[in-house]
Amino acid sequence: MVPTANVAPIVAAAAARARRKLIAAFDEADAYAPERAIAYQPGRRLERRYAESLRTFGAMHTGDDGKSWIERDRLRQHTARRRRRALGIVGAAVAATGAILGFSHL
């Protein structure tokens, strides 16, 4: 059995790779406007989840022809929001660890 602490960095790396792959596809085609939309079908589950997250946020759009494009400003906002949430989680974990360690020294 693999300890959970060893799995988290692997999952984080896989998610980052999926984000880079999706963004690279749109970068290569300069698909940042409806007229530059591409036929993009995410392959792996993490790519599909990231694409769905972008769609839900309003950063990725799909036209009637099935081709997709990304709004750069909304992508930046989505990325900033994701980073803020991650920092909040890390901060809460550090605070909780500090509190536990602090209480154990009483």
The first five atom37 places (N, CA, C, CB, O) and aatype in JSON, in Angstrom:
{
  "aatype": [12, 19, 14, 16, 0, 2, 19, 0, 14, 9, 19, 0, 0, 0, 0, 0, 1, 0, 1, 1, 11, 10, 9, 0, 0, 13, 3, 6, 0, 3, 0, 18, 0, 14, 6, 1, 0, 9, 0, 18, 5, 14, 7, 1, 1, 10, 6, 1, 1, 18, 0, 6, 15, 10, 1, 16, 13, 7, 0, 12, 8, 16, 7, 3, 3, 7, 11, 15, 17, 9, 6, 1, 3, 1, 10, 1, 5, 8, 16, 0, 1, 1, 1, 1, 1, 0, 10, 7, 9, 19, 7, 0, 0, 19, 0, 0, 16, 7, 0, 9, 10, 7, 13, 15, 8, 10],
  "atom_mask": [
    [1, 1, 1, 1, 1],
    [1, 1, 1, 1, 1],
    [1, 1, 1, 1, 1],
    [1, 1, 1, 1, 1],
    [1, 1, 1, 1, 1],
    [1, 1, 1, 1, 1],
    [1, 1, 1, 1, 1],
    [1, 1, 1, 1, 1],
    [1, 1, 1, 1, 1],
    [1, 1, 1, 1, 1],
    [1, 1, 1, 1, 1],
    [1, 1, 1, 1, 1],
    [1, 1, 1, 1, 1],
    [1, 1, 1, 1, 1],
    [1, 1, 1, 1, 1],
    [1, 1, 1, 1, 1],
    [1, 1, 1, 1, 1],
    [1, 1, 1, 1, 1],
    [1, 1, 1, 1, 1],
    [1, 1, 1, 1, 1],
    [1, 1, 1, 1, 1],
    [1, 1, 1, 1, 1],
    [1, 1, 1, 1, 1],
    [1, 1, 1, 1, 1],
    [1, 1, 1, 1, 1],
    [1, 1, 1, 1, 1],
    [1, 1, 1, 1, 1],
    [1, 1, 1, 1, 1],
    [1, 1, 1, 1, 1],
    [1, 1, 1, 1, 1],
    [1, 1, 1, 1, 1],
    [1, 1, 1, 1, 1],
    [1, 1, 1, 1, 1],
    [1, 1, 1, 1, 1],
    [1, 1, 1, 1, 1],
    [1, 1, 1, 1, 1],
    [1, 1, 1, 1, 1],
    [1, 1, 1, 1, 1],
    [1, 1, 1, 1, 1],
    [1, 1, 1, 1, 1],
    [1, 1, 1, 1, 1],
    [1, 1, 1, 1, 1],
    [1, 1, 1, 0, 1],
    [1, 1, 1, 1, 1],
    [1, 1, 1, 1, 1],
    [1, 1, 1, 1, 1],
    [1, 1, 1, 1, 1],
    [1, 1, 1, 1, 1],
    [1, 1, 1, 1, 1],
    [1, 1, 1, 1, 1],
    [1, 1, 1, 1, 1],
    [1, 1, 1, 1, 1],
    [1, 1, 1, 1, 1],
    [1, 1, 1, 1, 1],
    [1, 1, 1, 1, 1],
    [1, 1, 1, 1, 1],
    [1, 1, 1, 1, 1],
    [1, 1, 1, 0, 1],
    [1, 1, 1, 1, 1],
    [1, 1, 1, 1, 1],
    [1, 1, 1, 1, 1],
    [1, 1, 1, 1, 1],
    [1, 1, 1, 0, 1],
    [1, 1, 1, 1, 1],
    [1, 1, 1, 1, 1],
    [1, 1, 1, 0, 1],
    [1, 1, 1, 1, 1],
    [1, 1, 1, 1, 1],
    [1, 1, 1, 1, 1],
    [1, 1, 1, 1, 1],
    [1, 1, 1, 1, 1],
    [1, 1, 1, 1, 1],
    [1, 1, 1, 1, 1],
    [1, 1, 1, 1, 1],
    [1, 1, 1, 1, 1],
    [1, 1, 1, 1, 1],
    [1, 1, 1, 1, 1],
    [1, 1, 1, 1, 1],
    [1, 1, 1, 1, 1],
    [1, 1, 1, 1, 1],
    [1, 1, 1, 1, 1],
    [1, 1, 1, 1, 1],
    [1, 1, 1, 1, 1],
    [1, 1, 1, 1, 1],
    [1, 1, 1, 1, 1],
    [1, 1, 1, 1, 1],
    [1, 1, 1, 1, 1],
    [1, 1, 1, 0, 1],
    [1, 1, 1, 1, 1],
    [1, 1, 1, 1, 1],
    [1, 1, 1, 0, 1],
    [1, 1, 1, 1, 1],
    [1, 1, 1, 1, 1],
    [1, 1, 1, 1, 1],
    [1, 1, 1, 1, 1],
    [1, 1, 1, 1, 1],
    [1, 1, 1, 1, 1],
    [1, 1, 1, 0, 1],
    [1, 1, 1, 1, 1],
    [1, 1, 1, 1, 1],
    [1, 1, 1, 1, 1],
    [1, 1, 1, 0, 1],
    [1, 1, 1, 1, 1],
    [1, 1, 1, 1, 1],
    [1, 1, 1, 1, 1],
    [1, 1, 1, 1, 1]
  ],
  "atom_positions": [
    [[0.84, -1.18, 0.0], [0.0, 0.0, 0.0], [0.88, 1.24, 0.0], [-0.95, 0.0, 1.22], [1.88, 1.3, 0.72]],
    [[0.52, 2.24, -0.82], [1.28, 3.49, -0.91], [0.72, 4.49, 0.1], [1.22, 4.08, -2.36], [-0.48, 4.75, 0.1]],
    [[1.57, 5.05, 0.96], [1.09, 6.05, 1.92], [0.5, 7.26, 1.21], [2.22, 6.49, 2.85], [0.98, 7.67, 0.15]],
    [[-0.56, 7.82, 1.79], [-1.24, 8.97, 1.2], [-0.3, 10.14, 0.99], [-2.4, 9.4, 2.07], [-0.41, 10.85, -0.01]],
    [[0.62, 10.36, 1.89], [1.56, 11.48, 1.78], [2.42, 11.36, 0.52], [2.46, 11.55, 3.01], [2.86, 12.37, -0.02]],
    [[2.66, 10.15, 0.06], [3.46, 9.95, -1.14], [2.64, 10.1, -2.42], [4.11, 8.59, -1.11], [3.21, 10.33, -3.49]],
    [[1.33, 9.98, -2.33], [0.46, 10.04, -3.51], [0.14, 11.49, -3.89], [-0.83, 9.28, -3.25], [0.03, 11.8, -5.07]],
    [[0.0, 12.36, -2.9], [-0.41, 13.74, -3.17], [0.5, 14.46, -4.18], [-0.42, 14.52, -1.87], [-0.02, 15.09, -5.09]],
    [[1.83, 14.38, -4.05], [2.68, 15.05, -5.04], [2.53, 14.45, -6.44], [4.13, 14.98, -4.62], [2.65, 15.16, -7.44]],
    [[2.27, 13.16, -6.51], [2.09, 12.51, -7.81], [0.82, 13.01, -8.48], [2.04, 10.97, -7.65], [0.81, 13.31, -9.67]],
    [[-0.26, 13.11, -7.71], [-1.52, 13.6, -8.25], [-1.39, 15.07, -8.67], [-2.66, 13.44, -7.21], [-1.87, 15.47, -9.72]],
    [[-0.72, 15.85, -7.83], [-0.52, 17.28, -8.16], [0.29, 17.44, -9.44], [0.19, 18.0, -6.99], [-0.02, 18.3, -10.27]],
    [[1.3, 16.63, -9.6], [2.12, 16.69, -10.82], [1.31, 16.28, -12.05], [3.36, 15.79, -10.68], [1.44, 16.89, -13.11]],
    [[0.48, 15.26, -11.91], [-0.36, 14.81, -13.02], [-1.37, 15.88, -13.4], [-1.09, 13.5, -12.66], [-1.63, 16.11, -14.58]],
    [[-1.95, 16.55, -12.41], [-2.92, 17.62, -12.67], [-2.23, 18.79, -13.37], [-3.58, 18.09, -11.36], [-2.79, 19.36, -14.31]],
    [[-1.04, 19.14, -12.93], [-0.29, 20.23, -13.57], [0.05, 19.88, -15.02], [1.0, 20.53, -12.78], [-0.03, 20.73, -15.91]],
    [[0.42, 18.64, -15.25], [0.73, 18.18, -16.61], [-0.52, 18.27, -17.49], [1.27, 16.73, -16.59], [-0.42, 18.67, -18.65]],
    [[-1.67, 17.9, -16.96], [-2.92, 17.98, -17.72], [-3.26, 19.42, -18.07], [-4.08, 17.35, -16.93], [-3.68, 19.72, -19.19]],
    [[-3.06, 20.33, -17.11], [-3.32, 21.76, -17.37], [-2.38, 22.28, -18.46], [-3.14, 22.59, -16.09], [-2.81, 22.98, -19.38]],
    [[-1.09, 21.93, -18.35], [-0.12, 22.39, -19.36], [-0.47, 21.85, -20.75], [1.31, 21.96, -18.97], [-0.37, 22.57, -21.74]],
    [[-0.88, 20.59, -20.82], [-1.2, 19.98, -22.11], [-2.4, 20.67, -22.76], [-1.5, 18.47, -21.94], [-2.39, 20.96, -23.95]],
    [[-3.43, 20.94, -21.97], [-4.62, 21.6, -22.5], [-4.27, 23.01, -22.98], [-5.74, 21.66, -21.44], [-4.62, 23.4, -24.09]],
    [[-3.58, 23.77, -22.14], [-3.22, 25.15, -22.51], [-2.3, 25.16, -23.72], [-2.55, 25.86, -21.33], [-2.42, 26.03, -24.58]],
    [[-1.37, 24.21, -23.81], [-0.45, 24.14, -24.95], [-1.22, 23.95, -26.26], [0.56, 22.99, -24.77], [-0.87, 24.54, -27.28]],
    [[-2.27, 23.13, -26.24], [-3.06, 22.9, -27.45], [-3.69, 24.2, -27.93], [-4.15, 21.83, -27.19], [-3.72, 24.48, -29.13]],
    [[-4.2, 24.99, -27.0], [-4.83, 26.26, -27.37], [-3.79, 27.32, -27.74], [-5.71, 26.76, -26.24], [-4.03, 28.15, -28.61]],
    [[-2.65, 27.28, -27.07], [-1.56, 28.21, -27.41], [-1.05, 27.97, -28.83], [-0.41, 28.06, -26.41], [-0.87, 28.92, -29.59]],
    [[-0.83, 26.7, -29.17], [-0.29, 26.37, -30.5], [-1.2, 26.85, -31.61], [-0.09, 24.86, -30.63], [-0.72, 27.27, -32.67]],
    [[-2.5, 26.8, -31.39], [-3.46, 27.22, -32.41], [-3.89, 28.68, -32.23], [-4.68, 26.32, -32.38], [-4.67, 29.2, -33.03]],
    [[-3.38, 29.34, -31.18], [-3.81, 30.69, -30.84], [-5.34, 30.75, -30.77], [-3.27, 31.72, -31.87], [-5.97, 31.68, -31.26]],
    [[-5.91, 29.72, -30.14], [-7.37, 29.57, -30.07], [-7.94, 30.36, -28.89], [-7.76, 28.09, -29.94], [-8.47, 29.79, -27.94]],
    [[-7.81, 31.68, -28.99], [-8.28, 32.56, -27.93], [-9.38, 33.5, -28.43], [-7.12, 33.37, -27.37], [-9.62, 34.57, -27.86]],
    [[-10.05, 33.08, -29.49], [-11.19, 33.82, -30.04], [-12.04, 32.83, -30.83], [-10.73, 35.03, -30.94], [-11.52, 31.83, -31.32]],
    [[-13.33, 33.08, -30.95], [-14.21, 32.13, -31.65], [-13.74, 31.79, -33.06], [-15.6, 32.69, -31.72], [-13.87, 30.65, -33.51]],
    [[-13.19, 32.78, -33.76], [-12.75, 32.52, -35.14], [-11.47, 31.67, -35.2], [-12.51, 33.84, -35.86], [-11.1, 31.2, -36.27]],
    [[-10.8, 31.47, -34.07], [-9.59, 30.65, -34.01], [-9.83, 29.34, -33.25], [-8.43, 31.44, -33.34], [-8.89, 28.63, -32.89]],
    [[-11.1, 29.02, -33.01], [-11.47, 27.84, -32.22], [-10.91, 26.56, -32.84], [-12.99, 27.74, -32.09], [-10.72, 26.47, -34.05]],
    [[-10.66, 25.59, -31.97], [-10.12, 24.3, -32.41], [-11.02, 23.16, -31.95], [-8.68, 24.1, -31.88], [-11.79, 23.3, -31.0]],
    [[-10.89, 22.06, -32.63], [-11.59, 20.83, -32.23], [-10.72, 20.16, -31.17], [-11.87, 19.87, -33.46], [-9.8, 19.41, -31.5]],
    [[-11.0, 20.44, -29.92], [-10.2, 19.88, -28.84], [-11.04, 18.91, -28.04], [-9.63, 21.0, -27.93], [-12.12, 19.26, -27.56]],
    [[-10.54, 17.72, -27.9], [-11.2, 16.7, -27.09], [-10.2, 16.23, -26.04], [-11.71, 15.51, -27.97], [-9.26, 15.51, -26.38]],
    [[-10.39, 16.61, -24.78], [-9.44, 16.17, -23.75], [-9.43, 14.65, -23.65], [-9.79, 16.79, -22.38], [-10.47, 13.99, -23.69]],
    [[-8.23, 14.11, -23.52], [-8.1, 12.67, -23.49], [-8.22, 12.08, -22.11], [0.0, 0.0, 0.0], [-9.1, 11.26, -21.85]],
    [[-7.37, 12.48, -21.23], [-7.33, 11.89, -19.89], [-8.35, 12.55, -18.96], [-5.92, 12.03, -19.3], [-8.83, 13.65, -19.21]],
    [[-8.65, 11.83, -17.9], [-9.65, 12.29, -16.95], [-9.28, 13.65, -16.35], [-9.82, 11.26, -15.84], [-10.15, 14.51, -16.2]],
    [[-8.02, 13.86, -16.0], [-7.62, 15.14, -15.4], [-7.77, 16.29, -16.4], [-6.18, 15.06, -14.9], [-8.12, 17.4, -16.02]],
    [[-7.5, 16.02, -17.68], [-7.71, 17.04, -18.71], [-9.2, 17.36, -18.84], [-7.15, 16.58, -20.08], [-9.58, 18.52, -18.96]],
    [[-10.03, 16.33, -18.81], [-11.48, 16.55, -18.9], [-11.98, 17.36, -17.71], [-12.23, 15.21, -18.97], [-12.82, 18.25, -17.87]],
    [[-11.48, 17.05, -16.52], [-11.89, 17.78, -15.33], [-11.45, 19.25, -15.41], [-11.31, 17.12, -14.07], [-12.21, 20.14, -15.03]],
    [[-10.24, 19.48, -15.89], [-9.76, 20.86, -16.01], [-10.58, 21.61, -17.06], [-8.26, 20.88, -16.39], [-10.95, 22.77, -16.85]],
    [[-10.85, 20.97, -18.19], [-11.66, 21.6, -19.24], [-13.05, 21.93, -18.7], [-11.77, 20.68, -20.48], [-13.57, 23.01, -18.98]],
    [[-13.64, 21.03, -17.95], [-14.96, 21.28, -17.38], [-14.91, 22.43, -16.37], [-15.51, 20.0, -16.7], [-15.83, 23.24, -16.3]],
    [[-13.84, 22.5, -15.61], [-13.66, 23.6, -14.67], [-13.58, 24.93, -15.41], [-12.4, 23.38, -13.81], [-14.18, 25.92, -14.99]],
    [[-12.83, 24.94, -16.51], [-12.73, 26.17, -17.32], [-14.08, 26.54, -17.92], [-11.7, 25.98, -18.45], [-14.44, 27.72, -17.95]],
    [[-14.83, 25.55, -18.38], [-16.15, 25.83, -18.96], [-17.1, 26.38, -17.9], [-16.75, 24.55, -19.58], [-17.8, 27.36, -18.13]],
    [[-17.11, 25.75, -16.74], [-17.98, 26.19, -15.65], [-17.65, 27.61, -15.23], [-17.86, 25.24, -14.45], [-18.55, 28.4, -14.92]],
    [[-16.38, 27.95, -15.22], [-15.92, 29.28, -14.83], [-16.2, 30.31, -15.93], [-14.43, 29.25, -14.51], [-16.21, 31.51, -15.67]],
    [[-16.43, 29.85, -17.15], [-16.67, 30.76, -18.27], [-15.41, 31.14, -19.01], [0.0, 0.0, 0.0], [-15.4, 32.15, -19.73]],
    [[-14.35, 30.35, -18.85], [-13.09, 30.64, -19.54], [-12.98, 29.88, -20.86], [-11.9, 30.29, -18.65], [-12.32, 30.34, -21.78]],
    [[-13.62, 28.73, -20.95], [-13.59, 27.93, -22.18], [-15.0, 27.87, -22.76], [-13.03, 26.48, -21.91], [-15.98, 27.67, -22.05]],
    [[-15.07, 28.06, -24.07], [-16.36, 28.05, -24.76], [-16.31, 27.07, -25.92], [-16.73, 29.47, -25.26], [-15.25, 26.83, -26.51]],
    [[-17.46, 26.52, -26.23], [-17.57, 25.62, -27.38], [-18.69, 26.14, -28.27], [-17.85, 24.15, -26.93], [-19.81, 26.36, -27.82]],
    [[-18.37, 26.32, -29.54], [-19.34, 26.83, -30.49], [-20.27, 25.74, -30.99], [0.0, 0.0, 0.0], [-20.13, 24.57, -30.63]],
    [[-21.22, 26.13, -31.81], [-22.18, 25.19, -32.4], [-21.5, 24.12, -33.24], [-23.19, 25.93, -33.24], [-22.03, 23.02, -33.41]],
    [[-20.33, 24.45, -33.78], [-19.6, 23.49, -34.62], [-18.77, 22.51, -33.79], [-18.7, 24.24, -35.59], [-18.09, 21.65, -34.34]],
    [[-18.81, 22.65, -32.45], [-18.07, 21.75, -31.57], [-16.64, 22.18, -31.31], [0.0, 0.0, 0.0], [-15.92, 21.53, -30.55]],
    [[-16.22, 23.27, -31.92], [-14.86, 23.76, -31.71], [-14.81, 24.67, -30.48], [-14.34, 24.52, -32.95], [-15.78, 25.36, -30.16]],
    [[-13.67, 24.66, -29.8], [-13.53, 25.39, -28.54], [-12.47, 26.48, -28.62], [-13.19, 24.44, -27.42], [-11.55, 26.41, -29.43]],
    [[-12.63, 27.48, -27.77], [-11.65, 28.53, -27.6], [-11.65, 28.96, -26.14], [-11.94, 29.74, -28.55], [-12.58, 28.65, -25.39]],
    [[-10.6, 29.65, -25.75], [-10.45, 30.1, -24.37], [-10.33, 31.61, -24.35], [-9.21, 29.44, -23.7], [-9.66, 32.21, -25.2]],
    [[-10.99, 32.23, -23.38], [-10.83, 33.67, -23.15], [-9.64, 33.85, -22.22], [-12.13, 34.31, -22.55], [-9.65, 33.36, -21.1]],
    [[-8.62, 34.56, -22.69], [-7.38, 34.73, -21.9], [-7.63, 35.38, -20.53], [-6.4, 35.58, -22.68], [-7.1, 34.9, -19.52]],
    [[-8.41, 36.44, -20.49], [-8.65, 37.11, -19.21], [-9.33, 36.19, -18.21], [-9.49, 38.37, -19.42], [-8.96, 36.15, -17.04]],
    [[-10.32, 35.45, -18.68], [-11.02, 34.51, -17.79], [-10.08, 33.38, -17.37], [-12.28, 33.94, -18.48], [-10.16, 32.9, -16.24]],
    [[-9.19, 32.95, -18.26], [-8.21, 31.92, -17.91], [-7.3, 32.43, -16.8], [-7.37, 31.5, -19.14], [-7.02, 31.71, -15.84]],
    [[-6.83, 33.67, -16.91], [-5.99, 34.26, -15.86], [-6.74, 34.33, -14.53], [-5.52, 35.68, -16.28], [-6.18, 34.02, -13.48]],
    [[-8.0, 34.73, -14.59], [-8.81, 34.8, -13.37], [-8.99, 33.41, -12.76], [-10.18, 35.43, -13.68], [-8.92, 33.25, -11.54]],
    [[-9.23, 32.43, -13.6], [-9.41, 31.05, -13.13], [-8.13, 30.55, -12.46], [-9.79, 30.12, -14.29], [-8.18, 29.93, -11.4]],
    [[-7.0, 30.83, -13.08], [-5.71, 30.4, -12.53], [-5.44, 31.09, -11.2], [-4.57, 30.7, -13.53], [-4.99, 30.45, -10.25]],
    [[-5.71, 32.38, -11.13], [-5.5, 33.13, -9.88], [-6.4, 32.59, -8.77], [-5.76, 34.64, -10.09], [-5.97, 32.44, -7.63]],
    [[-7.64, 32.3, -9.11], [-8.58, 31.75, -8.12], [-8.11, 30.4, -7.61], [-9.99, 31.63, -8.73], [-8.16, 30.12, -6.42]],
    [[-7.65, 29.55, -8.53], [-7.17, 28.22, -8.16], [-5.96, 28.33, -7.24], [-6.81, 27.4, -9.42], [-5.84, 27.59, -6.27]],
    [[-5.07, 29.25, -7.55], [-3.87, 29.44, -6.71], [-4.23, 29.96, -5.32], [-2.89, 30.41, -7.39], [-3.68, 29.51, -4.32]],
    [[-5.17, 30.91, -5.27], [-5.6, 31.44, -3.96], [-6.2, 30.33, -3.11], [-6.62, 32.58, -4.14], [-5.93, 30.25, -1.91]],
    [[-7.01, 29.49, -3.71], [-7.62, 28.39, -2.97], [-6.55, 27.42, -2.48], [-8.64, 27.64, -3.84], [-6.61, 26.96, -1.34]],
    [[-5.58, 27.11, -3.32], [-4.51, 26.19, -2.92], [-3.69, 26.78, -1.78], [-3.6, 25.87, -4.11], [-3.34, 26.07, -0.84]],
    [[-3.38, 28.07, -1.86], [-2.63, 28.72, -0.79], [-3.43, 28.74, 0.51], [-2.24, 30.15, -1.19], [-2.87, 28.59, 1.59]],
    [[-4.73, 28.92, 0.4], [-5.6, 28.89, 1.58], [-5.59, 27.54, 2.25], [0.0, 0.0, 0.0], [-5.55, 27.44, 3.47]],
    [[-5.62, 26.48, 1.43], [-5.59, 25.12, 1.97], [-4.26, 24.85, 2.65], [-5.84, 24.09, 0.87], [-4.21, 24.29, 3.75]],
    [[-3.18, 25.24, 2.01], [-1.85, 25.04, 2.6], [-1.73, 25.85, 3.88], [-0.73, 25.45, 1.59], [-1.22, 25.35, 4.88]],
    [[-2.2, 27.09, 3.87], [-2.15, 27.93, 5.06], [-2.94, 27.33, 6.22], [0.0, 0.0, 0.0], [-2.49, 27.35, 7.37]],
    [[-4.11, 26.8, 5.92], [-4.93, 26.18, 6.96], [-4.23, 24.94, 7.52], [-6.31, 25.8, 6.41], [-4.27, 24.69, 8.73]],
    [[-3.6, 24.17, 6.65], [-2.89, 22.97, 7.11], [-1.7, 23.36, 8.0], [-2.4, 22.14, 5.9], [-1.46, 22.71, 9.01]],
    [[-0.98, 24.4, 7.62], [0.15, 24.86, 8.43], [-0.34, 25.37, 9.78], [0.94, 25.97, 7.7], [0.26, 25.08, 10.82]],
    [[-1.43, 26.13, 9.77], [-1.98, 26.65, 11.02], [-2.45, 25.52, 11.92], [-3.15, 27.61, 10.73], [-2.2, 25.55, 13.13]],
    [[-3.12, 24.53, 11.35], [-3.6, 23.39, 12.14], [-2.42, 22.61, 12.71], [-4.48, 22.46, 11.28], [-2.45, 22.2, 13.87]],
    [[-1.4, 22.41, 11.91], [-0.2, 21.7, 12.4], [0.45, 22.48, 13.53], [0.81, 21.48, 11.25], [0.85, 21.91, 14.54]],
    [[0.56, 23.78, 13.35], [1.14, 24.62, 14.4], [0.33, 24.57, 15.68], [0.0, 0.0, 0.0], [0.89, 24.51, 16.78]],
    [[-0.99, 24.58, 15.55], [-1.85, 24.51, 16.73], [-1.69, 23.17, 17.44], [-3.33, 24.73, 16.35], [-1.6, 23.11, 18.66]],
    [[-1.65, 22.1, 16.67], [-1.48, 20.77, 17.27], [-0.14, 20.66, 17.96], [-1.61, 19.67, 16.19], [-0.05, 20.16, 19.08]],
    [[0.91, 21.13, 17.31], [2.23, 21.07, 17.92], [2.33, 21.98, 19.14], [3.3, 21.45, 16.91], [2.98, 21.64, 20.13]],
    [[1.67, 23.13, 19.05], [1.67, 24.06, 20.19], [0.96, 23.48, 21.39], [0.0, 0.0, 0.0], [1.43, 23.63, 22.52]],
    [[-0.18, 22.82, 21.17], [-0.93, 22.22, 22.27], [-0.22, 21.01, 22.86], [-2.31, 21.81, 21.8], [-0.4, 20.69, 24.04]],
    [[0.59, 20.36, 22.06], [1.26, 19.16, 22.56], [2.42, 19.52, 23.49], [1.77, 18.31, 21.4], [2.96, 18.65, 24.18]],
    [[2.81, 20.8, 23.51], [3.92, 21.22, 24.37], [3.43, 21.87, 25.67], [4.81, 22.19, 23.62], [4.24, 22.41, 26.43]],
    [[2.13, 21.82, 25.93], [1.6, 22.41, 27.16], [1.82, 21.54, 28.35], [0.14, 22.69, 27.02], [1.43, 21.9, 29.46]]
  ]
}
